[in-house]
Amino acid sequence: MSAMKSHRIGAGTIILLALLAALLAPMAGRTEGQDSAQRPTGATPGGEAPDAPPAGEKSAPAPRPRLEYGNPLPGKLQLSGSFGEIRPRHYHGGVDFRTNQQEGMPILAVADGYVSLVSIQLKGYGKRLHITHPDGKTSVYAHLSELTGPIRSWVKQEQYKQKSYVVELTPEPGELPVRRNDTVALSGNTGSSGGPHLHFELRDEQGYQLSPYGNGVPYEDSMNPTIRRLYVYPIDPGNFEEATTGRSTHHVKKRTLRGRRVNWVADTLRVPSIVGLAIDVPDPVNSGSLTCNIHSMDMVVDGKPVFHFDLDRVHLDSTATADGHIDLPIRYQSGIRGQFLFTLPGNTNGNYRSRGQGLIRSRKGQVHHVLIIARDPAGNADTLRLVTKGTGKNTVKPMRKAQDTIRWAQGAMVGDSIYTLSIAPGSLLFDIGYHAEHLHQRGGTRYATPIALHKWGVPMRKYSTLTLLKHKVPERLKPHVFFATQSGKGWAYYSQAWWYKGKPYTEIRSFGAFTLAVDTTPPHIAQLPGRRICHQRFKGNRTLELRVTDSQTPIKSINGLIDGNWTLWEYEPKTQRIKHTLDPEHTAPGHEHNLHLEVIDACGNKATLECPFHW
């Protein structure tokens, strides 16, 4: 009978964990296909320390000082997202700390250091600050509402120099020093954020994002992960694209066995010759946090470790493999992250160690005893034991009728008279039987035939170039063209269209339906009720605020002049607001002034507002 302890691990499992640790060390490198360049600096292929340098050669640099980090927020740390969570096309590179659903909480430097980067973008991290520390690590603070003190003054000065709200700034080392517990910013909700919180990261000098919990910024984690579901996948080694078809789902139930609370799925699972497993295993962390992701997974078959995955760190070059770690169709359909205990052929992420890709192979009648262990960063664990018995049947999943077979390691150029799609080597995580169709019967736009490229649920770790060979865009409208993707029953903005030799192209990171559309409608600028600017008289501290919207495409740039001089207007797309705080350094108080504002969208359409005001 499959069984598992639901809370604490007993002595027998502790012994098994020790055996697992000992056996993992000599395990044959990393997953098949792992790029040796992703080994930790200084490691040799066998994992031994490099030889000491011969006499006369330069010795290694002095070790970095070991720092004691503080918390990036005052009070108890509560999580809304954990390190390494599987997000669309990336592993979450930090921890999301809750800020009581409000903005403006003080953000504290976790250690002494200096500001090494300030980035202000409309998407992604939004307002982001990097602080480099004497131990070589860099702390990252993102989705900020405001910077503070000398940092804020320096950034504002640089924005005026560049005449741009959106900036990427790298001050000189030591130019903006900070001390531990200095308030360096205020929390916010800028960029691609779903609500007010602090996104916090630690990075090292080799390009790795590090688990904050294991690198000096711990938080209370007193609750065990919970294995809720087991997924079993019949595998055809020649067709991983269809791996998720034919899956069986087994709900893990709690029951009492000989006085112990255990996990249970079935007495014996009858399986074909080759199977892969996956688990749904959320981690509740603590009473003030939302459910998060686990830190590591191990699978032991007949006492031998065959699979290990951990999130001690994630390399920035490997994060795009995240879609290959989970069952994407389940993720899209239900939001559940079924995490694979096996590796896809093209998944070269260095966070895996496995034998035979973690697949379980069985002859007819052969029985395997399987132990699955899931841990959180604090070491709290949940385990699941199960027994499988082989049926002796091979799983054969013929490649679906395809126009081209694309090998993941080789890539391809595919297409027809309507389009071409250039897929670089290593973009896919397994071979696919590629197909596409023209969507003549499904509407779209009059400027190009809509193209449905392959199918959703197939991960793509690199950008591919889509070029439309035939279009009906008049020359005068080319500056206003954009690529649209199917969204529900309609079409939504996907990206700007670039042109090469008269053909529009774009870069895509997912399969789907695409076409061309045209936007010739300018944005709309509106004054807010009770906060009008034009023909108004203001005194004292004053922030000017307007609403800007666009019906089809994103806002690309905002250019505000007061009395002919450029002024800094902040823009937050989620709220559709732009604002400028009047200050005597750039606008003389006690005078009549003229505001001239230009707002341009992604297709070059421009809206203007011009009017006087007194301040």
C-alpha positions in Angstrom: 0.0 0.0 0.0 1.3 3.4 -0.8 1.9 5.4 2.3 3.3 8.7 3.6 3.7 10.6 6.8 1.7 13.7 6.7 3.7 15.9 9.2 7.0 15.0 10.7 9.4 12.5 9.1 10.2 9.5 11.2 13.6 7.9 12.0 13.3 5.4 9.1 12.8 8.1 6.6 15.6 10.1 8.1 17.9 7.2 7.5 16.6 6.9 3.9 17.2 10.6 3.4 20.8 10.2 4.5 21.2 7.3 2.1 19.7 9.5 -0.6 22.2 12.3 0.0 25.1 9.8 -0.1 23.8 8.3 -3.3 23.1 11.6 -5.1 26.8 12.7 -4.8 28.2 10.2 -7.3 25.1 10.3 -9.6 26.2 10.6 -13.1 26.5 14.3 -13.6 23.3 16.1 -14.5 20.4 15.4 -16.7 21.4 14.0 -20.2 22.3 17.0 -22.4 23.2 19.3 -19.6 25.6 21.9 -20.8 28.9 21.6 -18.8 29.2 25.4 -18.9 26.5 25.5 -16.2 28.6 23.8 -13.6 29.5 25.9 -10.6 32.6 27.9 -11.1 35.7 25.9 -10.3 34.0 22.5 -10.4 35.4 19.7 -12.5 33.2 17.2 -14.5 33.5 14.6 -11.6 32.6 17.2 -9.0 36.2 17.2 -7.4 37.9 20.4 -6.5 40.4 21.7 -9.1 44.1 21.1 -8.5 46.0 23.9 -6.7 47.8 26.3 -9.1 51.5 25.4 -9.8 54.2 27.4 -8.0 54.5 30.9 -9.5 51.0 31.1 -10.8 48.5 33.7 -9.4 46.6 32.3 -6.4 42.9 32.6 -6.0 41.5 36.0 -4.8 41.0 36.5 -1.1 37.6 35.2 0.2 34.7 37.6 0.3 33.5 38.7 3.8 30.5 36.9 5.1 27.7 39.3 5.8 24.7 39.1 8.1 21.7 40.2 6.2 18.7 42.0 7.6 15.1 42.0 6.4 14.0 44.1 3.4 10.8 45.1 5.2 10.0 45.9 8.8 8.1 43.4 10.9 7.3 39.7 10.2 7.9 38.6 6.6 4.8 37.2 4.9 4.9 35.7 1.4 2.6 35.9 -1.6 5.1 34.2 -3.8 8.2 32.1 -3.3 11.5 31.6 -5.0 11.4 29.4 -8.0 7.7 29.3 -8.5 6.8 28.3 -12.1 5.5 31.4 -13.8 4.7 31.7 -17.5 8.0 31.0 -19.3 10.2 31.6 -16.3 11.1 30.5 -12.7 10.2 33.2 -10.2 13.6 34.7 -9.5 12.8 36.1 -6.0 10.4 36.1 -3.1 7.3 38.3 -3.1 6.7 39.8 0.3 3.3 41.0 1.3 2.7 44.6 2.1 -0.8 44.5 3.6 -2.3 45.3 0.2 -1.0 48.8 0.4 1.8 50.9 -1.1 4.3 53.1 0.6 5.9 50.7 3.2 9.6 51.4 3.8 12.0 49.2 1.9 15.2 48.5 3.8 18.7 47.7 2.5 19.5 44.2 3.7 23.2 45.0 4.1 25.8 47.7 3.5 26.7 48.3 -0.1 26.2 50.7 -3.0 23.5 51.2 -5.6 24.6 49.4 -8.8 21.5 49.7 -11.0 18.3 51.7 -11.1 15.7 50.6 -13.7 12.4 52.3 -14.4 10.2 50.4 -16.9 6.5 50.3 -17.7 6.4 46.5 -17.6 8.3 43.7 -15.9 9.9 44.9 -12.6 8.6 48.4 -12.9 10.7 50.6 -10.6 13.7 48.4 -9.6 16.8 49.0 -7.5 20.0 46.9 -7.3 22.4 47.1 -4.3 25.8 45.4 -4.6 27.3 44.2 -1.3 30.9 43.5 -0.2 30.4 39.7 -0.3 29.7 39.9 -4.1 26.0 39.4 -3.9 23.4 41.9 -5.2 20.0 42.5 -3.6 17.2 43.5 -5.9 14.0 45.4 -4.9 11.2 45.7 -7.5 7.7 47.0 -8.2 8.6 50.1 -6.1 6.4 53.1 -5.9 9.2 55.6 -5.1 12.9 55.8 -4.5 14.0 57.8 -1.5 16.7 60.3 -0.3 19.9 60.7 -2.4 18.9 57.8 -4.7 15.7 59.6 -5.7 17.4 62.9 -6.3 20.2 61.3 -8.4 17.7 59.3 -10.6 15.5 62.4 -11.2 18.6 64.4 -12.3 19.5 61.6 -14.8 15.9 61.4 -16.1 16.0 65.1 -16.8 19.3 64.7 -18.6 17.9 61.9 -20.8 14.5 63.6 -21.0 12.8 60.2 -20.3 10.8 58.7 -17.5 11.9 55.2 -18.6 15.6 54.8 -17.8 18.3 52.1 -17.1 21.0 53.7 -14.9 24.3 52.3 -13.6 25.9 54.7 -11.1 29.6 54.4 -10.4 30.5 52.0 -7.5 30.4 53.9 -4.3 28.5 56.9 -5.9 25.4 56.0 -4.0 26.4 54.2 -0.8 23.9 52.6 1.5 24.0 51.1 5.0 22.1 48.2 6.3 18.5 49.1 7.3 18.6 52.4 5.3 15.2 53.1 3.8 16.1 53.1 0.1 12.5 53.1 -1.4 8.8 52.7 -0.8 6.9 49.6 -1.7 4.5 49.8 -4.7 2.7 48.1 -7.5 4.6 49.2 -10.6 5.4 47.1 -13.7 3.8 43.7 -14.3 2.6 43.4 -10.8 -0.8 41.9 -9.8 -1.1 43.9 -6.6 1.0 45.8 -4.0 4.0 43.8 -2.8 7.8 43.8 -2.7 9.6 41.5 -5.1 13.0 40.7 -3.5 16.0 38.9 -5.0 19.5 37.9 -4.3 21.9 37.4 -7.2 25.5 36.3 -7.4 28.3 37.4 -9.7 27.9 34.3 -12.0 24.4 35.2 -13.1 22.5 33.1 -10.7 19.3 34.2 -8.8 19.7 32.7 -5.3 17.1 31.4 -2.8 16.8 34.2 -0.3 15.9 31.7 2.5 19.1 29.8 2.1 21.3 32.9 1.6 20.8 35.0 4.6 17.2 36.3 4.4 15.1 33.6 6.2 11.4 33.9 7.1 9.2 31.8 9.3 8.3 28.5 7.6 6.7 26.1 10.0 4.3 24.2 7.8 4.8 21.1 5.6 4.2 20.9 1.9 1.3 18.8 1.0 1.4 16.3 -1.9 -2.2 16.4 -3.2 -2.1 14.6 -6.6 0.1 12.1 -8.4 0.1 12.1 -12.2 1.3 9.0 -14.2 2.4 9.5 -17.8 2.8 6.6 -20.3 6.0 7.6 -22.2 6.9 6.9 -25.8 10.6 7.9 -25.9 10.2 8.9 -29.6 7.4 11.3 -29.0 7.6 13.4 -25.9 5.2 15.9 -27.4 2.3 13.6 -26.6 3.6 12.8 -23.1 0.7 14.4 -21.4 -1.9 12.5 -23.4 -3.1 9.4 -21.6 -2.0 10.7 -18.2 -3.8 9.2 -15.2 -4.5 11.3 -12.1 -4.5 9.8 -8.5 -5.7 11.9 -5.7 -3.6 11.5 -2.5 -5.7 10.8 0.5 -4.9 10.9 4.2 -5.6 7.8 6.3 -4.5 6.2 9.5 -2.2 3.1 9.2 -1.0 1.3 12.3 -1.6 4.5 14.3 0.1 6.8 11.9 -1.3 9.4 9.5 -0.1 8.5 6.0 -0.7 9.4 2.4 -2.4 6.9 0.2 -3.2 6.6 -3.5 -3.6 2.8 -4.4 -2.3 -0.6 -3.4 -0.4 -1.1 -6.7 -0.4 1.0 -9.9 -0.2 -1.0 -13.1 2.0 0.8 -15.5 3.3 0.3 -19.1 7.0 -0.2 -20.0 8.1 3.4 -19.4 6.3 6.0 -17.3 7.1 9.4 -15.9 5.6 10.8 -12.7 4.5 14.3 -11.5 3.1 15.7 -8.3 0.9 18.6 -7.3 2.5 19.8 -4.1 1.7 23.3 -2.8 3.5 24.7 0.3 1.5 26.7 2.8 4.6 28.3 4.5 3.0 30.1 7.5 -0.3 31.5 8.7 0.3 35.0 7.2 1.4 33.8 3.8 -0.3 32.6 0.6 0.4 29.1 -0.7 3.8 28.9 -2.3 6.1 26.5 -4.1 8.4 23.8 -2.7 12.2 24.0 -2.7 13.2 20.4 -3.9 11.9 17.1 -5.0 13.5 13.6 -4.9 12.5 10.3 -6.2 14.0 7.0 -5.1 13.1 3.7 -6.9 14.0 0.4 -5.2 16.3 2.3 -2.8 18.2 4.0 -5.6 17.9 7.8 -6.3 16.8 8.4 -9.9 15.7 12.0 -9.8 16.6 15.2 -7.9 15.5 18.8 -8.5 16.3 21.8 -6.2 15.9 25.5 -6.2 19.0 26.6 -4.4 19.6 28.9 -7.3 18.4 29.4 -10.9 20.7 30.8 -13.7 19.2 33.6 -15.6 20.0 31.7 -18.9 18.0 28.7 -17.6 14.9 30.3 -16.3 13.1 30.0 -19.6 13.0 26.2 -19.2 10.3 26.6 -16.5 7.5 25.6 -18.8 9.3 22.3 -19.3 9.1 21.5 -15.6 5.3 21.3 -15.4 2.4 19.8 -17.2 1.4 22.8 -19.2 -2.0 21.6 -20.4 -3.1 21.1 -16.7 -1.6 24.5 -15.9 -3.7 26.2 -18.6 -6.9 24.3 -17.8 -6.9 24.5 -14.0 -4.0 26.5 -12.7 -2.5 23.4 -11.0 1.3 23.1 -11.3 1.9 19.4 -11.9 5.7 19.2 -11.4 7.5 16.6 -13.4 9.7 14.0 -11.7 11.4 13.4 -15.1 13.2 15.6 -17.6 12.2 16.5 -21.1 15.0 15.8 -23.7 15.8 19.4 -24.4 15.6 20.6 -20.8 19.2 21.5 -20.0 18.5 23.3 -16.8 21.3 22.6 -14.3 18.8 22.3 -11.4 18.3 18.6 -12.2 20.2 15.4 -11.4 18.7 12.2 -12.8 19.3 8.7 -14.0 17.6 7.8 -17.3 15.8 11.2 -17.3 14.0 10.1 -14.1 11.8 7.7 -16.1 10.6 4.4 -14.5 11.1 1.3 -16.8 9.4 -2.0 -16.0 9.3 -5.4 -17.5 6.1 -7.4 -17.4 5.3 -8.3 -13.8 8.2 -6.2 -12.5 7.5 -4.4 -9.2 9.0 -1.1 -8.2 8.9 0.6 -4.8 8.9 4.3 -5.3 9.5 7.0 -2.7 8.8 10.7 -3.5 10.0 13.4 -1.1 9.1 17.1 -1.4 10.8 19.7 0.8 10.3 23.4 1.4 13.3 25.8 2.0 13.1 25.2 5.8 13.4 21.4 5.3 9.8 20.6 6.1 8.9 17.6 4.0 6.0 15.5 2.7 6.6 12.0 1.3 4.6 9.6 -0.8 5.3 5.9 -1.2 3.8 3.8 -4.0 4.2 0.5 -5.7 4.1 0.0 -9.5 3.8 -3.2 -11.4 4.7 -3.4 -15.1 2.2 -4.6 -17.7 4.9 -5.2 -20.3 3.1 -3.1 -22.8 5.1 -0.5 -24.8 3.5 3.0 -25.2 3.5 4.0 -28.9 2.1 7.4 -29.6 2.4 8.1 -33.4 3.5 11.6 -34.2 0.4 13.5 -35.1 -0.1 14.3 -38.8 2.5 17.0 -39.4 3.8 19.2 -42.2 7.3 19.1 -40.7 9.1 17.2 -37.9 11.2 19.7 -35.9 14.1 18.3 -33.8 14.6 20.3 -30.7 18.4 20.3 -30.9 18.4 21.4 -34.6 15.6 23.9 -35.0 14.1 24.6 -38.4 12.8 27.1 -40.9 9.1 26.2 -41.6 6.4 27.9 -43.5 4.5 28.2 -46.8 3.6 30.9 -49.3 2.0 32.9 -46.5 4.6 32.9 -43.8 7.9 31.6 -42.5 8.8 30.7 -38.9 12.5 30.5 -37.9 13.0 28.3 -34.9 16.6 28.4 -33.5 18.3 25.2 -32.2 17.4 24.6 -28.6 14.3 26.7 -28.7 12.1 23.6 -28.1 12.3 21.1 -25.2 11.4 18.1 -27.4 10.8 17.1 -31.0 7.5 18.2 -32.4 5.3 17.1 -35.4 4.7 20.7 -36.5 1.6 21.8 -38.3 -0.1 25.1 -39.1 -3.3 26.2 -40.8 -4.7 29.3 -42.4 -7.8 30.7 -40.6 -9.7 32.0 -43.6 -13.1 31.1 -42.1 -12.4 32.6 -38.7 -12.3 36.3 -39.5 -9.3 38.3 -38.3 -8.4 41.4 -40.2 -8.3 42.5 -43.8 -4.6 43.1 -43.9 -3.3 39.5 -43.7 -4.5 35.9 -43.6 -4.5 34.7 -39.9 -2.1 31.9 -39.3 -2.5 29.3 -36.5 1.0 28.0 -35.6 1.1 24.5 -34.1 -0.8 24.2 -30.8 -0.8 25.8 -27.3 0.8 23.9 -24.5 4.1 23.3 -26.3 6.9 25.1 -24.4 9.3 27.4 -26.3 12.4 28.6 -24.4 13.8 31.0 -27.0 12.3 33.6 -29.3 11.4 32.5 -32.9 11.0 34.9 -35.8 7.6 35.0 -37.6 7.6 36.7 -41.0 4.4 37.2 -43.1 5.2 36.9 -46.8 1.9 38.2 -48.0 -0.1 41.1 -46.7 -2.4 43.8 -47.9 -1.0 46.8 -46.0 -0.8 50.0 -48.1 2.5 51.9 -47.9 0.9 54.8 -46.0 -0.3 52.5 -43.2 2.9 50.5 -42.6 4.0 52.7 -39.7 0.7 51.8 -38.0 0.8 48.0 -38.4 1.0 45.7 -35.4 0.9 41.9 -34.9 -2.3 40.7 -33.2 -2.8 37.3 -31.5 -6.1 35.5 -31.0 -7.7 36.3 -27.6 -11.1 34.7 -27.0 -13.2 35.5 -30.0 -11.2 38.5 -31.0 -7.7 39.7 -31.7 -5.5 41.6 -29.2 -2.2 43.5 -29.6 0.8 41.2 -29.5 3.8 43.3 -30.7 4.9 46.0 -32.9 5.6 45.0 -36.5 9.1 45.4 -37.8 9.8 45.5 -41.6 12.6 43.8 -43.6 12.6 44.0 -47.4 8.9 44.9 -47.4 7.9 42.0 -45.2 6.5 42.4 -41.6 8.1 40.2 -38.8 8.0 39.8 -35.1 9.5 37.6 -32.4 7.3 35.0 -30.6 7.8 32.9 -27.5 4.7 30.8 -27.8 2.7 29.1 -30.5 -0.8 30.4 -31.3 -2.7 32.4 -33.9 -1.3 35.6 -35.4 -2.3 38.2 -38.0 -1.7 41.8 -38.8 -3.8 44.8 -37.7 -3.6 48.5 -38.1 -4.1 51.2 -35.5 -4.7 54.8 -36.8 -6.6 56.0 -33.7 -4.6 58.4 -31.4 -4.6 57.9 -27.6 -7.0 59.9 -25.5 -6.0 62.4 -22.8 -8.6 63.2 -20.2 -8.6 65.6 -17.2 -9.8 64.1 -14.0 -13.0 65.3 -12.2 -12.0 67.5 -9.4 -8.3 67.6 -10.5 -8.5 69.7 -13.7 -5.4 71.4 -14.8 -6.3 73.7 -17.7 -7.1 77.3 -16.7 -6.7 76.5 -13.0 -4.8 78.3 -10.3 -2.6 76.3 -7.9 -0.7 77.1 -4.7 1.9 75.2 -2.7 2.8 71.6 -3.4 0.9 70.4 -6.4 0.9 67.2 -8.5 -0.7 67.4 -11.9 -2.5 64.2 -12.9 -4.2 63.1 -16.2 -5.8 59.9 -17.6 -4.4 58.5 -20.8 -5.9 55.6 -22.7 -5.6 53.9 -26.1 -8.2 51.6 -27.7 -5.8 49.1 -29.4 -2.1 49.5 -28.6 0.0 50.4 -25.6 1.3 53.9 -24.8 4.9 54.1 -26.1 6.0 57.6 -24.9 4.9 60.7 -23.0 6.5 64.1 -23.6 5.4 66.9 -21.4 6.6 70.5 -21.7 5.9 73.4 -19.4 6.9 76.8 -20.9 8.8 74.9 -23.6 11.0 73.0 -21.1 10.8 69.2 -20.7 9.3 68.0 -17.5 9.1 64.5 -15.8 5.8 62.8 -16.1 5.4 59.4 -14.4 3.2 56.8 -16.1 1.6 53.7 -14.6 -0.2 51.7 -17.4 -2.3 49.7 -14.9 -4.0 52.8 -13.5 -3.9 54.7 -16.9 -2.6 57.7 -15.0 0.3 60.1 -15.7 1.5 62.6 -13.1 4.0 65.5 -12.7 4.9 67.1 -9.4 5.6 70.8 -9.8 8.9 71.9 -8.3 10.6 75.3 -8.3 13.8 73.9 -9.8 12.1 73.3 -13.1 9.0 75.6 -13.0 9.0 79.1 -11.5 6.2 79.5 -8.9 3.8 82.5 -8.9 3.5 82.7 -12.7 1.2 81.8 -15.6 2.5 78.7 -17.4 1.7 76.8 -20.6 1.4 73.0 -20.6 2.1 71.1 -23.9 1.7 67.3 -23.6 2.2 64.7 -26.3 1.2 61.1 -25.9 2.2 58.6 -28.6 1.1 54.9 -28.8 3.0 51.9 -30.2 1.8 52.6 -33.7 3.0 56.2 -33.8 -0.4 57.8 -33.3 -0.2 61.1 -31.3 -2.5 62.9 -29.0 -1.8 66.4 -27.7 -3.1 68.6 -24.9 -2.1 72.3 -24.6 -3.5 74.8 -22.1 -2.5 77.4 -19.5 -2.5 77.1 -15.8 -1.2 79.3 -12.9 1.2 78.1 -10.1 
